[in-house]
Amino acid sequence: MQTPLPERLRPKSFNDFVGQQHLIGEGKVLRKLIESGNIPSIIFWGPPGVGKTSLARFIADKVHLPFYQLSAIDSGVKEVRKVIEEANTNGKALLFIDEIHRFNKAQQDALLGAVEKGTITLIGATTENPSFEVISALLSRCQVYVLKHLEKDELEQLVKDALQKDEILRSKNIDIAETEALLKYSGGDARKLLNVLELVAQSLETADGTSSVTNQFVEEVIQHKMAMYDKSGEQHYDIISAFIKSMRGSDPNAAVYYLARMIEGGEDPTFIARRMLILASEDIGNANPNALLLATSCFQAVTMIGYPECDLILSQTAIYLATSPKSNASYKAIRAAQSAIRQTGDLPVPLHIRNAPTKLMKDLNYGKDYQYAHEFEGNFVDMEFLPEKMKGTKFYDPGNNQRENEIRTYLKKSWKLKYGY
């Protein structure tokens, strides 16, 4: 299988880089660090397709460190610890984590010890402001470098370099007559630009062996080849993001469009179903509990059936979720509770609702005065369940929809003024 063009053109020297000259130009700060071989842990912050991954691999090669790459989308604490164990065994290593802002606190915490000891040189890539998305303890141990959008002349230079340096493209004798369409479909993303260029190059055929790329030809190729879908790159994340946001925004037409993009691109149907399963709870929740049931059934069905028939199941579920009433009240409730726990620690559970399996525990008043709700009218008893310091704290605030308005009415009737329902 042929290696994709973006991989074939990974920079091997400083002169191969297009863009980011404020960091790696002659005499610039990051270039000096790389040349010295003394690399600190780093966070690269910048838009997609500007060279974050290429820089990380380049640095690993220049400082002669074993290179490990993880994506925060697919990896967790287990994968991080495995890399750290291998680094401890073999010596120092460079760990590149793409989309590091998607790591939660526990996952980021798992990196701290190894980064602090120097066992791991961390390079994290993020499109989000690291001040908000990376925990302060980890951020304080990293240098943050901001990568900039590629300008038009830099993107055009990237095309020229590809035609001159890549053996496969060079053999095709391609003439770039117009660049506007190429740049338009790249969206300023170098990876997308190279993927589009390769797709166009594969579609060119002329009798005399000379190939001319025009805006019209690029448009025709892209419209004909909707399967230009890089499952390992930024396009993958762009499309799934658009799909999720379309369902969250209650637009079934956009949801089905992006679903079709993924299906035509050969996306794993279980990945699509898994993301719908998350959305059913995060964005719909108790506004329509059936959404979670249907999403679960969808996941099970596509696992058993696969393509091509499962596209109907995916479509049905996406439309149902998009047209369902929305609520993120459950999502906000668990996040608020987690935040409270981080601030207050492990508060003692009230004695009357503790388990008392032994005589000693009973003697210590575990379970004393507990009142069994089903023995009271309406199966409800006004009793305190939260720790003393958390009394009256409301984490769940029902959304404004038919189902959760019923829940609010029930809670208000039961708890009166206690939680402010």
Secondary structure, DSSP 8 states (H G I E B T S, - for coil): ----HHHHT--SSGGG--S-HHHHSTT-HHHHHHHHT---EEEEE--TTSSHHHHHHHHHHHTT--EEEEETTT--HHHHHHHHHHHHHHS-EEEEEETGGGS-HHHHHHHHHHHHHTSEEEEEEESS-HHHHS-HHHHTTEEEEE-----HHHHHHHHHHHHHH-HHHHTTTEEE---HHHHHHHTT-HHHHHHHHHHHHHH---TTS-EEE-HHHHHHHHHH-TT---TTSHHHHHHHHHHHHHHHTT-HHHHHHHHHHHHHTT--HHHHHHHHHHHIIIIIGGG-THHHHHHHHHHHHHHHH-TTTHHHHHHHHHHHHHTS----HHHHHHHHHHHHHHHH-S----GGGS---SHHHHHTTTTTT---GGGSGGG------S-GGGTT-------SSHHHHHHHHHHHHHHTTSS--
